[in-house]
Amino acid sequence: MNMIPENDRKLLETLKSLSLEPSLQTQESPDKRSRRLLYGAGFIALLISAVGAGTFIWPDDINRVKEGLSQRWLSQKAEPILAVETAGENDASSSIPRKPGPVAAREITGSGYVVASNAVSVYSKYEGQIRSVSVEIGQRVEAGQTLIVLDDSTSHLELEQAQSDKISARLTLEAKRIELDQAEANFLRSETLADKQAVSKEDLLQARTTYNSANNALAQAQQSLAKADLDVKIAQDKVDDFVLRAPISGTVTELNAHTGDMVLSRSDSVRENQKLLAITDTTTLVIDADVAETNIGAIAIGLAGEAVLDGLPDRPFAVQIQRIAPVASLEKGTVTLRLKLQDPPGGIRPNMAARIRLAQSAGEKSQ
């Protein structure tokens, strides 16, 4: 019959009192439970081995083992209890209604260039040689101001010829009017004499024919004068076309004309892209910028934002969408926006690079 010594019995009772029971208030993970059981089994195996080997264990040793196991048990229990309390606090706070926070703003960015919405290129209507250039690049000009004068000797001769023909046509008209007056008087006299049978019917018929012919001749003379007047106007317009004038008020932004140069006619110049100069109205500048086509649902005409120029990075200014391109870019996957400038900085120039930023609240819908 196995007899358990008194010391061994006390040791077993102590170990039993230190057995780790799962807490009713906590739920342990499988990993933590395995470690806890492993620690307890290890200590029990160590003590049993000591008993089997006949090693005498003092009460102080038993107390130290008990204290160590108790600290281990507390360290294993502390975290789950804290977790339970934390979870309880979260559950309580989740039941409290919260006020909705501010709606986040959606930011749309893009890049582009400053563009002059009103700019024109100047060409010569006729071929000729430049006689004089009256402007310089960067100069401010007004609509109708003389820019370039071409040699117009041939056109002046044509104008003089047209004016001479007009004078001749006017003289012819006056002569035909006199002839008509004479023919009319002769016809009326013949009618009076015919009533008295003083002239023959043949003479009366001849007088009527002469009157009608004079009337037709006067009408033809009037048409000739009108044509001569038109020829003079055409010749004068041609002379005027040799003087190139500013079509709009603005700044000369490009100048390719020099005194003595030969220039092509307008049709040839346009085909060869050889404009004489360009005028830009710098008071109507806008920005053409590209944004990703994925933003098409968030943009609308009138949407405001901010722009900054690469050349003036410390001077941002307000912009507003003025126009949205009707088609997207197939190559870039972007949509071009035209933005109106609001109080742009001084020194802004066409073709300057610009970056834009448009902000729209998440709850705002495009129109």
VENBEL-V225602 format. One line per field, one symbol per residue. phi: phi as a letter, one per 20 degrees, with the letter a starting at -180 (. if undefined). burial: b if it has 16 or more other C-alpha atoms within 10 Angstrom, else e. Layout:
BEGIN
phi: ???
burial: ???
END
This chain:
BEGIN
phi: .fdefffffffffffffefeefffeccefgffffffffffffffffffffffenfedfgfffffffffffffffffeffffffffffffffffffefdffffffeedddababfcefcbcddcefcfrdfebcdccfnfecdgnffdcddfcfffffffffffffffffffffffffffffffffffffffffffemecffffffffffffffffffffffffffffffffffffffffffededffcerdfdbbddcgnfedefgfffffeldffacccefecfccdcdcfffeffddbfofeaccbeffcfecfbecbfdbdgfceeffdmccedddeeclfffnfcgmffcddbddcffeedfd
burial: eeeeeeebeebeeebeebeeeeeeebebeeeeeeebeeebeeebeebeeebeeeeeeeeeebeebbeebeeebeebbeebbeeeeeeeeeeeeeeeeeeeeeeeeeebbbbbbbbbbbbbbbbbbbbbbbbbbebbeeeebeeebbbbbbbbeebbebbebbbebbeebbebbeebbebbeebbebbeebbeeeeeeeeeeeebeebbebbbebbebbeebbebbebbbebbeebbebbbbbbbbbbbbbbbbbbebeeeeebbebebbeeeebbbbbbbbbeebbbbbbbbeeeeebbbeebbbbbbbeeeeeebbbbbbbebeeebeeeeebbbbbbbbeebeeeebbeebbbbbbbbeeeeeee
END
